[in-house]
Structure formats: C-alpha cells, structure tokens
Amino acid sequence: MDSVKNFLKNTYYYNKKVRIVKDLIKKIYSVFFKIIFSFKRKKFKFENVNKILFISIFFRGDLLYHTPLINILKKIFPDALIDVWVKTRSADILDGNPYINEIIVFDDIKTAEYNEITKFNLKGKINLLRKIRKNKYDLIVDYSGLYKTALYVLFSGAKNSFGRNLQEFGFCYTKYDDTNTFIVPGHLIKKNIDILKKGLEVTDNAWKKATEDIALKPQVFIITVPAETSSES
C-alpha cells in the first residue's frame, strides 16, 4: 500500500513539474513571438467588413454560450456574411440560425486531453486553411483560443482578427484578450460578451444598440416543417 501511495505522490509531483516547465516555455515563446509579430498589433480596419469567421470548436455547451455573440456581430456588421467553424458534435445547434451564412465543420483539431478522438489528417487541415484563405475574411473572431486555431488565423490572410489568448498564442491575432473566465465571477455569457466588447473597437452607441436586447441565454432556432396535406377528398 505504501508503494502505491509513493507512486501516486511521485507521479503527482512529476506532473506538477512538467506543467510548470510547460508554462514557462509558453511564456518564453509568447514573449518572443509577440516581439516578432508586433506588426500585427494594430487598429482594426472596419471600413468594409463583408465576411466574418467565428471559431468555436469546443464542446456543445461552449457553443451554446457563444450563440449570442454571433447575433451581436451581425448587429454590428449587418451587411456581413458570418461563417462559423465548429465540430460535428455541436453543428446542429446552429441549424436554422438566420445570422449564419455557412457552417464550416472540421473535426480533426484536438481540443481536450480526454473524451476526444481526432485524426492527424494533414490533407484535411491544409484544405481547411485553403478554404479559409479563399474566403478572404475581413474579420476572424476565435473564441476557442487554442494555439492550433490561432495559427489558422495567423495564416488566414484575414484583414482583422481577435482571439482569446488561452495558450499564449495571442500574437497570432490583431488583438487578443487574456481573460480567464474560470476566475472572473459572473454569468458565462456576460463574460463572453464583455470579452467581445474589449476586442472590437466600436463606439459606445453602436455597442449599446447591438446588445440592448441580448438576453443572457443561448440562442437556438427551431426549424419548422409544414405539415403535409392530403390530396384525398
């Protein structure tokens, strides 16, 4: 029994040391690349925002809590087409959403160390990047904030980008936010909205108009199918 306890204890301290080293490495390369890519940290150019990509590839609950943000983006940029990159597991949540132009589904990006199976699928990843570049987005908003999605944004050719800096790859965006929603108190949707406000450089009046009727709840749309009428008399 003592040997098991010692094994678990040593494993715990080993994992803790590994996490500390990983965090230190992240901090070092984050500072380095922030300097290298400092040219990307500039003001948004919102004169002609015609195409927007919103990235949300975490689990279903995360996407549900991101749905009000899509509505806000549409109100701020009413003439823009909004595409959303999600995974198959949550794509149906967006069915019938009138604010969305296209739902882009790509699964082979790992978002968690548990309960998730992905393929290497290099060809699929290259094709996805080609599609994103071909779409020529004026703005990309990345609420996944992974280093993998951040790199897609970096090489997307988008004019403007904003993302959450969850893995120290904020240098890939025009602007990024460091907010840790696990620590900051309040409703998660409200916290997501506050992050978006900090990221987008819009006037107070425009922001108020875009959010005045946004409730702190997911926005899911139901598709109704007309009942079939019988031709028999």
DOTINU-865775 format. One record per residue: residue number from 1; residue in one letter; z, y, x of N, C-alpha, C in turn. Coordinates in pm, 1 decimal, padded with zeros to 6 digits. Example, Ala and Ser with C-alpha at 12.3 -4.5 7.8 and 13.67 -1.06 7.14 Angstrom:
2
- nr	rest	n.z	n.y	n.x	ca.z	ca.y	ca.x	c.z	c.y	c.x
- 1	A	00780.0	-00569.0	01319.0	00780.0	-00450.0	01230.0	00780.0	-00330.0	01320.0
- 2	S	00708.0	-00225.0	01285.0	00714.0	-00106.0	01367.0	00787.0	00003.0	01290.0
# end
This chain:
233
- nr	rest	n.z	n.y	n.x	ca.z	ca.y	ca.x	c.z	c.y	c.x
- 1	M	00000.0	-00120.7	00083.0	00000.0	00000.0	00000.0	00000.0	00125.4	00086.1
- 2	D	00078.9	00120.7	00193.5	00085.9	00235.7	00283.3	-00049.7	00261.6	00349.0
- 3	S	-00121.8	00153.8	00379.5	-00253.3	00169.7	00442.5	-00351.9	00237.3	00348.7
- 4	V	-00340.9	00205.8	00218.2	-00427.1	00269.0	00119.1	-00395.5	00417.0	00108.8
- 5	K	-00265.7	00448.9	00105.3	-00224.0	00589.0	00097.9	-00272.3	00667.1	00220.1
- 6	N	-00260.4	00606.1	00337.0	-00304.0	00673.1	00459.5	-00455.3	00694.6	00459.5
- 7	F	-00526.6	00593.0	00406.6	-00672.7	00604.7	00398.1	-00712.7	00719.5	00306.8
- 8	L	-00650.2	00726.3	00188.0	-00681.2	00832.8	00093.3	-00644.6	00969.6	00150.2
- 9	K	-00530.6	00974.3	00219.7	-00486.2	01100.7	00278.2	-00583.0	01147.1	00385.9
- 10	N	-00623.8	01053.1	00472.2	-00717.2	01089.1	00579.0	-00853.0	01130.4	00521.9
- 11	T	-00895.0	01059.6	00415.6	-01022.3	01093.4	00351.0	-01017.3	01233.4	00292.2
- 12	Y	-00904.2	01267.0	00228.2	-00887.4	01398.8	00167.7	-00896.8	01507.6	00273.2
- 13	Y	-00824.2	01490.6	00385.7	-00826.0	01592.9	00489.3	-00961.8	01600.6	00558.9
- 14	Y	-01028.4	01485.2	00570.5	-01162.0	01485.1	00630.2	-01258.7	01564.3	00542.8
- 15	N	-01256.1	01535.2	00412.4	-01344.5	01605.5	00319.8	-01314.3	01754.6	00317.4
- 16	K	-01186.8	01788.8	00327.9	-01147.5	01928.9	00328.8	-01203.6	01999.9	00451.4
- 17	K	-01196.4	01932.0	00566.5	-01250.0	01990.0	00689.7	-01401.4	02006.8	00680.5
- 18	V	-01467.9	01906.1	00621.0	-01613.2	01913.8	00604.8	-01651.0	02033.0	00517.5
- 19	R	-01574.8	02053.9	00408.7	-01602.9	02167.7	00320.0	-01584.1	02299.9	00391.9
- 20	I	-01479.1	02308.8	00474.3	-01452.6	02432.0	00548.9	-01567.4	02461.6	00644.8
- 21	V	-01613.6	02356.3	00715.7	-01723.6	02372.8	00810.7	-01851.0	02413.2	00736.9
- 22	K	-01879.2	02347.3	00624.1	-01998.2	02380.0	00544.6	-01993.6	02524.4	00496.7
- 23	D	-01876.6	02567.5	00448.9	-01862.6	02705.7	00401.2	-01884.3	02805.4	00514.2
- 24	L	-01832.9	02770.5	00633.4	-01850.3	02858.4	00749.0	-01997.1	02869.5	00787.7
- 25	I	-02065.9	02756.0	00787.7	-02208.8	02755.7	00820.5	-02287.0	02839.2	00719.7
- 26	K	-02251.9	02823.7	00590.4	-02318.4	02901.6	00485.9	-02300.1	03050.9	00509.1
- 27	K	-02179.0	03090.3	00545.0	-02151.1	03231.9	00567.9	-02234.1	03285.4	00685.2
- 28	I	-02244.2	03202.8	00790.9	-02316.2	03246.1	00910.5	-02464.5	03265.5	00880.0
- 29	Y	-02528.2	03162.9	00818.9	-02671.3	03178.9	00792.2	-02697.7	03282.3	00683.9
- 30	S	-02597.6	03301.4	00593.6	-02614.4	03403.6	00490.7	-02624.1	03541.8	00554.2
- 31	V	-02533.9	03570.9	00647.2	-02535.3	03700.0	00715.5	-02664.2	03715.8	00796.5
- 32	F	-02703.4	03608.3	00865.5	-02823.5	03612.6	00948.6	-02947.6	03643.4	00865.5
- 33	F	-02964.9	03569.1	00755.3	-03085.7	03586.4	00675.2	-03082.0	03714.5	00591.8
- 34	K	-02963.5	03763.5	00560.2	-02955.2	03892.2	00491.7	-03013.6	04001.6	00579.5
- 35	I	-02989.6	03989.0	00709.5	-03044.2	04087.2	00803.7	-03195.8	04069.1	00815.2
- 36	I	-03238.7	03943.4	00828.7	-03381.6	03914.2	00844.6	-03461.2	03959.6	00722.5
- 37	F	-03404.5	03934.1	00601.8	-03476.9	03965.5	00478.4	-03425.8	04093.0	00412.3
- 38	S	-03371.1	04183.1	00491.8	-03317.4	04307.3	00436.5	-03425.1	04391.1	00368.3
- 39	F	-03551.2	04368.8	00406.8	-03661.2	04444.1	00344.6	-03674.4	04412.0	00196.1
- 40	K	-03621.1	04295.0	00153.5	-03633.7	04257.4	00012.7	-03534.0	04332.1	-00075.5
- 41	R	-03426.6	04384.3	-00016.6	-03325.2	04452.2	-00095.7	-03369.2	04595.7	-00120.8
- 42	K	-03444.6	04611.6	-00225.6	-03499.0	04742.0	-00261.2	-03479.5	04762.0	-00410.7
- 43	K	-03516.1	04877.8	-00457.5	-03502.8	04905.3	-00600.6	-03611.1	04832.1	-00678.9
- 44	F	-03574.2	04793.7	-00801.3	-03671.2	04728.9	-00888.5	-03784.9	04825.0	-00922.0
- 45	K	-03900.9	04767.2	-00945.2	-04016.4	04843.6	-00991.5	-04054.7	04791.1	-01128.8
- 46	F	-04004.8	04859.3	-01230.7	-04019.5	04810.8	-01367.2	-04128.2	04883.2	-01446.2
- 47	E	-04220.9	04948.1	-01376.2	-04323.2	05023.4	-01448.8	-04408.1	04931.7	-01537.2
- 48	N	-04445.4	04815.5	-01483.4	-04532.6	04724.7	-01557.6	-04479.2	04581.8	-01548.1
- 49	V	-04379.0	04552.7	-01629.8	-04324.0	04416.5	-01634.5	-04392.3	04343.0	-01748.4
- 50	N	-04488.6	04259.2	-01712.4	-04566.3	04186.7	-01812.7	-04530.1	04038.8	-01820.9
- 51	K	-04474.8	03984.8	-01711.8	-04440.5	03843.1	-01710.4	-04305.2	03823.3	-01643.9
- 52	I	-04220.0	03746.0	-01709.7	-04084.4	03720.4	-01660.9	-04060.5	03570.2	-01656.3
- 53	L	-03994.3	03523.1	-01552.0	-03949.4	03383.7	-01544.2	-03797.5	03381.3	-01540.1
- 54	F	-03737.4	03306.8	-01632.6	-03592.1	03288.8	-01635.2	-03563.2	03145.2	-01593.3
- 55	I	-03475.7	03126.5	-01496.2	-03445.2	02993.3	-01443.3	-03305.5	02950.3	-01485.7
- 56	S	-03297.4	02835.7	-01554.0	-03168.4	02779.6	-01596.0	-03179.9	02627.6	-01597.1
- 57	I	-03151.8	02564.0	-01481.8	-03174.0	02419.6	-01470.6	-03045.1	02337.7	-01463.6
- 58	F	-02932.1	02401.5	-01494.6	-02809.0	02323.7	-01501.4	-02806.4	02243.3	-01631.6
- 59	F	-02689.6	02211.8	-01680.9	-02678.0	02122.4	-01795.9	-02695.9	02197.2	-01928.6
- 60	R	-02695.4	02122.0	-02038.6	-02724.4	02177.7	-02171.0	-02630.0	02292.2	-02207.9
- 61	G	-02502.5	02275.3	-02177.7	-02405.3	02378.7	-02210.6	-02433.7	02509.2	-02139.3
- 62	D	-02477.8	02498.8	-02014.6	-02511.2	02619.4	-01938.3	-02628.7	02693.2	-02001.5
- 63	L	-02732.5	02617.2	-02038.6	-02848.1	02680.9	-02100.1	-02812.9	02743.5	-02234.5
- 64	L	-02728.9	02675.9	-02312.6	-02685.7	02733.0	-02440.6	-02622.0	02870.0	-02420.0
- 65	Y	-02541.1	02881.4	-02316.1	-02471.8	03007.6	-02290.1	-02562.3	03111.0	-02223.3
- 66	H	-02683.5	03069.8	-02186.7	-02780.7	03163.4	-02129.2	-02877.9	03217.1	-02233.7
- 67	T	-02884.0	03153.5	-02350.2	-02983.1	03192.1	-02451.2	-02975.0	03339.2	-02494.2
- 68	P	-02856.8	03399.4	-02506.6	-02854.8	03542.4	-02542.3	-02921.1	03631.0	-02437.4
- 69	L	-02922.1	03586.6	-02312.5	-02981.7	03666.1	-02205.4	-03132.9	03677.3	-02222.5
- 70	I	-03193.1	03570.8	-02274.4	-03337.6	03573.3	-02299.1	-03370.4	03677.8	-02405.3
- 71	N	-03286.9	03684.6	-02507.0	-03302.8	03784.8	-02612.9	-03291.7	03925.2	-02555.3
- 72	I	-03192.9	03946.8	-02470.1	-03172.8	04078.6	-02408.8	-03293.0	04117.4	-02323.6
- 73	L	-03343.2	04023.7	-02244.8	-03460.3	04052.0	-02161.5	-03580.1	04092.5	-02247.7
- 74	K	-03595.5	04024.7	-02360.1	-03708.1	04056.2	-02449.1	-03693.0	04194.6	-02509.3
- 75	K	-03570.1	04236.3	-02536.6	-03547.9	04369.4	-02592.6	-03569.7	04478.9	-02487.9
- 76	I	-03533.0	04451.4	-02365.5	-03552.9	04549.9	-02259.3	-03700.4	04560.2	-02222.1
- 77	F	-03768.4	04444.0	-02224.0	-03911.1	04439.5	-02191.1	-03987.0	04377.3	-02308.7
- 78	P	-04002.7	04450.8	-02418.1	-04059.6	04394.5	-02541.7	-04203.3	04344.7	-02528.9
- 79	D	-04278.0	04397.8	-02434.0	-04418.0	04358.6	-02419.2	-04437.4	04244.3	-02318.9
- 80	A	-04328.1	04201.2	-02256.4	-04339.2	04098.8	-02152.5	-04339.0	03958.2	-02211.5
- 81	L	-04413.1	03868.2	-02147.0	-04408.4	03726.2	-02179.4	-04298.2	03662.8	-02095.5
- 82	I	-04210.4	03587.2	-02160.9	-04096.6	03526.8	-02090.9	-04113.0	03375.3	-02085.7
- 83	D	-04122.5	03321.6	-01964.5	-04122.9	03177.5	-01943.1	-03983.9	03134.7	-01897.3
- 84	V	-03946.0	03011.8	-01927.1	-03814.7	02961.1	-01887.9	-03830.7	02826.4	-01818.3
- 85	W	-03775.4	02815.0	-01699.0	-03776.9	02688.3	-01624.8	-03646.5	02614.3	-01653.5
- 86	V	-03658.3	02496.0	-01712.5	-03541.9	02413.9	-01746.2	-03569.7	02269.6	-01705.8
- 87	K	-03470.9	02182.9	-01731.3	-03489.2	02039.1	-01712.4	-03508.0	01971.8	-01848.0
- 88	T	-03562.6	01851.8	-01845.3	-03589.6	01778.2	-01969.0	-03465.1	01764.8	-02056.0
- 89	R	-03349.5	01746.6	-01992.4	-03225.3	01721.3	-02065.3	-03186.2	01835.7	-02158.0
- 90	S	-03239.8	01955.2	-02135.4	-03199.8	02069.1	-02218.7	-03317.1	02145.2	-02280.6
- 91	A	-03439.1	02099.4	-02256.7	-03557.5	02174.0	-02302.1	-03560.9	02193.4	-02452.9
- 92	D	-03512.0	02093.6	-02529.1	-03519.0	02102.5	-02675.5	-03434.2	02215.6	-02731.9
- 93	I	-03338.6	02263.6	-02654.8	-03254.5	02374.9	-02700.0	-03338.7	02500.0	-02725.6
- 94	L	-03448.4	02512.3	-02653.8	-03532.9	02631.1	-02663.5	-03645.0	02617.2	-02765.5
- 95	D	-03656.1	02501.2	-02828.5	-03761.7	02481.1	-02928.5	-03752.2	02586.7	-03038.5
- 96	G	-03863.4	02647.4	-03070.6	-03866.9	02745.3	-03178.5	-03817.3	02883.1	-03141.7
- 97	N	-03777.9	02903.2	-03015.7	-03727.9	03035.5	-02973.6	-03843.9	03134.9	-02968.6
- 98	P	-03841.6	03237.0	-03053.6	-03955.6	03330.2	-03063.6	-03969.8	03422.8	-02943.7
- 99	Y	-03868.5	03426.2	-02856.9	-03874.2	03516.2	-02742.0	-03939.1	03451.2	-02620.4
- 100	I	-03970.7	03323.1	-02630.7	-04019.6	03247.9	-02515.8	-04168.5	03220.3	-02526.5
- 101	N	-04239.3	03245.5	-02417.5	-04383.0	03219.0	-02411.1	-04410.0	03073.7	-02374.0
- 102	E	-04346.6	03025.9	-02266.1	-04368.9	02889.1	-02218.8	-04239.8	02829.9	-02164.2
- 103	I	-04214.9	02703.8	-02196.6	-04102.6	02630.2	-02139.9	-04156.7	02544.4	-02026.2
- 104	I	-04116.0	02575.5	-01905.2	-04159.7	02500.1	-01787.6	-04053.7	02394.4	-01756.9
- 105	V	-04093.6	02268.4	-01761.2	-03998.3	02159.0	-01739.3	-04026.5	02093.7	-01604.1
- 106	F	-03925.7	02095.7	-01518.5	-03934.4	02025.0	-01390.1	-03795.8	01972.0	-01357.0
- 107	D	-03786.6	01841.5	-01333.4	-03656.2	01775.7	-01321.4	-03608.7	01749.3	-01179.7
- 108	D	-03699.2	01741.1	-01084.1	-03662.9	01687.6	-00953.0	-03603.6	01790.8	-00857.9
- 109	I	-03510.0	01867.3	-00910.2	-03425.3	01957.2	-00831.7	-03281.3	01919.0	-00863.3
- 110	K	-03208.6	01870.5	-00765.6	-03071.8	01823.2	-00789.2	-02978.0	01941.1	-00808.4
- 111	T	-02898.3	01936.1	-00914.8	-02805.7	02046.7	-00943.2	-02659.3	02005.4	-00931.8
- 112	A	-02632.8	01875.1	-00920.7	-02494.4	01827.7	-00914.8	-02487.4	01702.5	-00829.5
- 113	E	-02368.8	01675.9	-00778.0	-02348.7	01557.0	-00695.1	-02314.5	01434.4	-00778.5
- 114	Y	-02311.2	01450.2	-00908.0	-02273.4	01339.7	-00995.3	-02364.3	01337.2	-01118.1
- 115	N	-02376.2	01221.9	-01177.9	-02444.1	01206.8	-01307.2	-02583.8	01269.3	-01309.0
- 116	E	-02655.3	01255.3	-01196.8	-02789.3	01313.0	-01192.1	-02874.8	01237.3	-01091.6
- 117	I	-02989.3	01192.1	-01138.6	-03083.2	01119.0	-01053.4	-03211.9	01199.6	-01043.6
- 118	T	-03252.2	01230.1	-00922.3	-03377.2	01304.4	-00901.7	-03462.4	01231.9	-00798.1
- 119	K	-03591.7	01258.9	-00801.3	-03684.3	01203.5	-00704.0	-03715.4	01308.6	-00598.3
- 120	F	-03759.5	01262.9	-00482.3	-03798.7	01357.2	-00377.1	-03919.1	01438.7	-00425.3
- 121	N	-04021.7	01374.3	-00472.7	-04135.2	01433.6	-00543.5	-04187.1	01561.9	-00477.5
- 122	L	-04226.6	01550.2	-00352.2	-04277.3	01666.5	-00279.3	-04401.0	01725.3	-00346.3
- 123	K	-04490.2	01638.5	-00392.6	-04611.7	01685.7	-00458.3	-04578.4	01768.2	-00582.5
- 124	G	-04482.1	01719.0	-00662.1	-04442.0	01790.7	-00782.6	-04380.9	01926.0	-00750.3
- 125	K	-04301.9	01932.1	-00644.6	-04238.3	02057.4	-00605.2	-04341.7	02159.3	-00556.5
- 126	I	-04440.3	02111.1	-00482.4	-04547.0	02200.4	-00435.6	-04628.4	02251.5	-00553.6
- 127	N	-04657.9	02162.1	-00647.8	-04735.1	02202.3	-00765.9	-04658.9	02304.1	-00850.1
- 128	L	-04526.3	02287.3	-00857.8	-04444.6	02384.1	-00932.1	-04452.0	02521.2	-00865.9
- 129	L	-04440.3	02524.7	-00733.5	-04448.7	02653.0	-00662.6	-04586.1	02716.3	-00683.0
- 130	R	-04689.5	02634.9	-00680.5	-04824.5	02686.9	-00704.7	-04836.1	02747.4	-00844.3
- 131	K	-04777.1	02680.1	-00940.9	-04781.1	02730.0	-01079.1	-04708.1	02862.8	-01090.3
- 132	I	-04589.9	02870.6	-01027.7	-04511.8	02994.1	-01032.0	-04588.5	03107.6	-00965.6
- 133	R	-04649.7	03080.9	-00851.7	-04726.0	03183.8	-00782.2	-04849.9	03225.0	-00862.6
- 134	K	-04913.2	03125.8	-00925.3	-05032.6	03153.9	-01005.1	-05000.3	03242.7	-01124.7
- 135	N	-04880.6	03226.4	-01180.7	-04841.1	03305.5	-01297.8	-04811.8	03451.7	-01263.9
- 136	K	-04791.2	03481.8	-01138.1	-04774.1	03620.4	-01091.2	-04668.4	03695.7	-01173.1
- 137	Y	-04546.3	03650.0	-01161.2	-04436.4	03710.4	-01236.9	-04400.0	03847.5	-01179.9
- 138	D	-04372.7	03939.4	-01270.5	-04325.2	04071.5	-01231.0	-04174.3	04070.9	-01208.1
- 139	L	-04106.5	03976.9	-01273.8	-03960.7	03966.4	-01260.4	-03918.9	03820.8	-01275.6
- 140	I	-03834.6	03773.7	-01183.9	-03772.7	03641.6	-01196.2	-03621.3	03660.8	-01199.8
- 141	V	-03558.4	03598.4	-01298.9	-03412.7	03602.3	-01312.0	-03361.7	03459.4	-01296.2
- 142	D	-03286.4	03434.8	-01190.0	-03239.3	03299.9	-01158.2	-03090.1	03287.5	-01186.6
- 143	Y	-03056.9	03222.0	-01298.4	-02916.2	03202.5	-01332.1	-02864.7	03066.8	-01285.9
- 144	S	-02947.9	02990.7	-01214.6	-02898.7	02868.0	-01152.8	-02835.3	02901.8	-01018.7
- 145	G	-02900.1	02988.3	-00943.2	-02839.7	03040.3	-00820.4	-02823.5	02938.7	-00709.1
- 146	L	-02898.6	02829.0	-00715.1	-02893.4	02728.7	-00609.2	-02983.8	02771.4	-00493.4
- 147	Y	-02958.6	02716.6	-00375.6	-03045.1	02753.9	-00264.3	-03187.8	02704.7	-00288.4
- 148	K	-03200.7	02595.4	-00365.4	-03334.1	02540.4	-00392.3	-03413.6	02632.5	-00484.2
- 149	T	-03349.4	02680.2	-00590.7	-03420.3	02771.9	-00680.5	-03440.9	02907.4	-00613.0
- 150	A	-03345.1	02948.4	-00530.6	-03358.6	03075.9	-00459.4	-03480.4	03074.4	-00367.3
- 151	L	-03506.0	02961.3	-00302.9	-03622.1	02951.3	-00214.4	-03752.4	02957.8	-00293.2
- 152	Y	-03752.2	02899.3	-00414.2	-03869.8	02912.8	-00500.4	-03895.7	03060.0	-00530.8
- 153	V	-03788.0	03132.9	-00558.0	-03802.4	03276.5	-00588.0	-03854.8	03351.0	-00465.4
- 154	L	-03800.2	03316.7	-00349.1	-03840.1	03384.4	-00225.2	-03990.3	03373.3	-00201.2
- 155	F	-04046.8	03255.8	-00228.6	-04188.9	03231.5	-00201.5	-04275.0	03240.6	-00327.4
- 156	S	-04219.6	03298.4	-00432.8	-04290.0	03304.7	-00561.7	-04395.5	03414.3	-00567.5
- 157	G	-04379.2	03516.6	-00483.3	-04468.0	03632.4	-00489.0	-04431.1	03730.7	-00598.7
- 158	A	-04314.1	03709.4	-00662.6	-04270.3	03798.9	-00770.7	-04242.6	03939.0	-00716.9
- 159	K	-04273.3	04039.1	-00798.1	-04250.8	04177.9	-00757.9	-04101.8	04211.0	-00752.8
- 160	N	-04026.1	04159.0	-00848.5	-03882.6	04184.5	-00857.5	-03810.8	04052.9	-00883.8
- 161	S	-03688.1	04042.8	-00836.8	-03609.8	03922.3	-00865.3	-03460.8	03953.9	-00862.1
- 162	F	-03389.3	03878.8	-00942.8	-03243.7	03891.5	-00947.1	-03184.3	03752.2	-00963.3
- 163	G	-03078.7	03722.1	-00888.9	-03020.1	03589.1	-00899.0	-02872.4	03587.7	-00868.3
- 164	R	-02809.4	03480.7	-00913.2	-02668.3	03459.4	-00881.0	-02658.9	03396.3	-00742.5
- 165	N	-02565.9	03445.0	-00664.6	-02552.6	03401.5	-00525.4	-02445.4	03292.5	-00514.6
- 166	L	-02475.7	03174.0	-00567.5	-02376.1	03066.6	-00571.3	-02369.3	02988.6	-00441.2
- 167	Q	-02477.4	02989.1	-00363.0	-02479.9	02909.7	-00239.4	-02522.0	02992.5	-00118.6
- 168	E	-02489.6	03121.2	-00123.0	-02513.0	03212.8	-00010.6	-02661.5	03230.7	00023.0
- 169	F	-02749.0	03217.6	-00078.2	-02891.2	03241.6	-00057.0	-02937.3	03366.5	-00131.9
- 170	G	-02845.9	03460.3	-00149.7	-02878.0	03583.0	-00220.0	-02986.1	03665.3	-00153.2
- 171	F	-03007.2	03643.5	-00023.2	-03109.8	03719.5	00048.6	-03250.3	03689.9	-00003.5
- 172	C	-03264.1	03583.9	-00083.6	-03396.8	03548.3	-00137.4	-03439.1	03639.6	-00252.4
- 173	Y	-03343.9	03714.5	-00308.1	-03372.6	03797.4	-00424.8	-03381.7	03945.2	-00387.4
- 174	T	-03446.1	04022.2	-00475.5	-03442.3	04167.0	-00460.1	-03298.6	04215.8	-00472.4
- 175	K	-03228.6	04163.1	-00573.2	-03085.7	04191.4	-00592.5	-03016.3	04062.1	-00630.0
- 176	Y	-02888.3	04052.8	-00596.2	-02811.8	03933.6	-00633.7	-02669.6	03972.7	-00672.5
- 177	D	-02600.4	03877.5	-00732.5	-02463.5	03902.6	-00777.1	-02372.8	03789.3	-00728.9
- 178	D	-02254.4	03825.3	-00680.3	-02160.3	03728.1	-00624.1	-02051.6	03684.2	-00722.0
- 179	T	-02058.2	03726.5	-00846.9	-01951.7	03697.0	-00942.5	-01927.3	03546.5	-00956.5
- 180	N	-01801.6	03507.3	-00946.2	-01761.1	03368.4	-00969.6	-01706.4	03359.8	-01112.2
- 181	T	-01784.9	03304.9	-01203.7	-01745.2	03302.9	-01345.0	-01627.7	03209.3	-01372.0
- 182	F	-01594.3	03123.4	-01274.8	-01477.5	03036.3	-01291.7	-01347.0	03113.9	-01273.1
- 183	I	-01354.4	03223.0	-01197.7	-01234.4	03301.7	-01166.3	-01219.3	03420.7	-01259.5
- 184	V	-01330.1	03488.2	-01286.7	-01326.1	03608.2	-01371.2	-01288.0	03568.7	-01514.6
- 185	P	-01186.1	03633.3	-01572.8	-01145.1	03598.9	-01709.6	-01245.0	03649.5	-01813.4
- 186	G	-01240.1	03590.2	-01932.0	-01324.2	03635.5	-02041.6	-01418.3	03528.8	-02092.6
- 187	H	-01488.3	03561.6	-02200.3	-01584.2	03469.6	-02259.9	-01703.5	03451.4	-02165.4
- 188	L	-01750.4	03327.6	-02148.9	-01856.1	03299.9	-02052.1	-01985.1	03375.4	-02084.3
- 189	I	-02021.9	03384.1	-02211.5	-02143.2	03457.4	-02246.8	-02128.3	03605.0	-02210.2
- 190	K	-02011.2	03661.6	-02235.3	-01985.4	03801.9	-02198.9	-01996.5	03819.9	-02047.8
- 191	K	-01945.5	03724.6	-01972.6	-01954.4	03733.3	-01826.7	-02100.5	03724.2	-01780.7
- 192	N	-02178.6	03637.3	-01844.6	-02320.3	03626.4	-01810.2	-02394.8	03756.1	-01840.9
- 193	I	-02361.0	03816.7	-01954.3	-02424.2	03943.5	-01992.0	-02387.8	04054.0	-01893.2
- 194	D	-02262.2	04058.2	-01851.7	-02218.1	04159.5	-01754.8	-02291.1	04143.7	-01621.4
- 195	I	-02314.3	04018.5	-01581.8	-02387.3	03992.6	-01457.0	-02529.4	04045.4	-01467.8
- 196	L	-02592.7	04021.8	-01582.2	-02729.1	04069.7	-01602.1	-02735.3	04222.2	-01599.3
- 197	K	-02634.7	04285.5	-01658.1	-02630.1	04431.8	-01658.5	-02623.7	04487.0	-01516.4
- 198	K	-02544.0	04422.8	-01432.2	-02533.2	04467.8	-01293.5	-02664.0	04445.9	-01217.1
- 199	G	-02735.7	04341.7	-01257.1	-02857.8	04308.1	-01185.2	-02976.1	04394.3	-01221.8
- 200	L	-02990.2	04427.2	-01349.4	-03105.1	04505.1	-01394.0	-03072.8	04654.1	-01391.3
- 201	E	-03159.4	04730.2	-01333.6	-03137.8	04874.0	-01323.1	-03200.8	04943.4	-01443.8
- 202	V	-03129.5	04939.7	-01554.5	-03178.2	05005.8	-01676.2	-03077.7	05113.6	-01715.4
- 203	T	-03121.9	05207.3	-01795.0	-03033.7	05316.5	-01837.4	-02927.8	05265.1	-01933.3
- 204	D	-02819.6	05339.6	-01945.9	-02711.0	05300.5	-02037.6	-02761.4	05292.9	-02181.8
- 205	N	-02847.8	05386.1	-02219.3	-02900.3	05386.7	-02356.1	-02985.6	05263.1	-02382.9
- 206	A	-03068.9	05226.7	-02286.1	-03154.3	05108.8	-02301.1	-03070.3	04982.3	-02308.6
- 207	W	-02963.6	04976.3	-02228.6	-02876.3	04859.2	-02229.5	-02801.1	04848.4	-02361.9
- 208	K	-02751.2	04960.2	-02410.3	-02678.9	04961.3	-02537.6	-02768.4	04914.8	-02651.5
- 209	K	-02891.9	04961.7	-02651.4	-02986.7	04924.5	-02756.1	-03019.8	04775.6	-02748.9
- 210	A	-03026.9	04721.7	-02627.7	-03064.7	04581.4	-02609.1	-02952.2	04484.7	-02642.8
- 211	T	-02828.8	04532.4	-02639.0	-02715.3	04441.2	-02656.0	-02630.7	04469.7	-02780.5
- 212	E	-02664.7	04571.3	-02857.4	-02576.6	04612.6	-02967.2	-02557.6	04505.8	-03074.6
- 213	D	-02657.5	04418.5	-03094.6	-02642.6	04315.8	-03198.0	-02637.2	04174.9	-03137.7
- 214	I	-02602.2	04165.6	-03008.4	-02590.8	04035.4	-02942.1	-02450.3	03979.7	-02962.6
- 215	A	-02440.8	03868.1	-03032.1	-02310.9	03803.5	-03055.5	-02276.7	03712.7	-02938.0
- 216	L	-02147.5	03690.6	-02917.6	-02102.2	03604.7	-02808.5	-02110.1	03458.1	-02851.6
- 217	K	-02230.0	03413.9	-02877.9	-02252.6	03273.7	-02915.9	-02396.3	03236.2	-02880.0
- 218	P	-02421.0	03107.2	-02858.9	-02556.7	03062.7	-02824.7	-02655.5	03095.8	-02936.0
- 219	Q	-02781.0	03114.5	-02898.6	-02886.5	03143.0	-02995.9	-02983.2	03025.3	-02999.0
- 220	V	-02972.6	02946.7	-03103.5	-03058.5	02830.4	-03120.5	-03136.7	02848.6	-03249.5
- 221	F	-03265.2	02818.1	-03245.2	-03352.7	02838.8	-03359.8	-03394.7	02704.4	-03418.9
- 222	I	-03393.1	02697.8	-03550.2	-03427.5	02574.6	-03620.8	-03572.0	02582.1	-03668.7
- 223	I	-03648.6	02480.3	-03634.4	-03787.1	02473.3	-03679.1	-03791.0	02403.4	-03814.5
- 224	T	-03842.5	02470.6	-03914.5	-03851.3	02411.0	-04048.1	-03993.1	02358.8	-04069.8
- 225	V	-03999.0	02239.4	-04124.2	-04128.0	02176.2	-04154.3	-04146.9	02176.3	-04305.2
- 226	P	-04254.2	02238.2	-04355.6	-04277.1	02241.4	-04500.7	-04285.2	02099.7	-04558.8
- 227	A	-04226.1	02083.2	-04672.4	-04229.3	01953.1	-04739.1	-04371.0	01924.0	-04786.6
- 228	E	-04409.7	01798.3	-04773.4	-04543.5	01759.8	-04820.0	-04547.1	01752.8	-04971.1
- 229	T	-04654.8	01803.1	-05027.6	-04670.3	01798.4	-05173.1	-04763.4	01684.2	-05209.4
- 230	S	-04730.0	01616.8	-05314.3	-04810.1	01502.4	-05358.1	-04934.3	01548.5	-05431.4
- 231	S	-05047.6	01481.7	-05408.0	-05170.7	01513.5	-05476.6	-05183.8	01437.4	-05608.5
- 232	E	-05085.5	01348.1	-05630.2	-05091.2	01268.9	-05754.4	-05038.1	01350.2	-05870.3
- 233	S	-05097.3	01333.2	-05985.8	-05053.6	01406.3	-06104.2	-04939.5	01333.4	-06171.0
# end
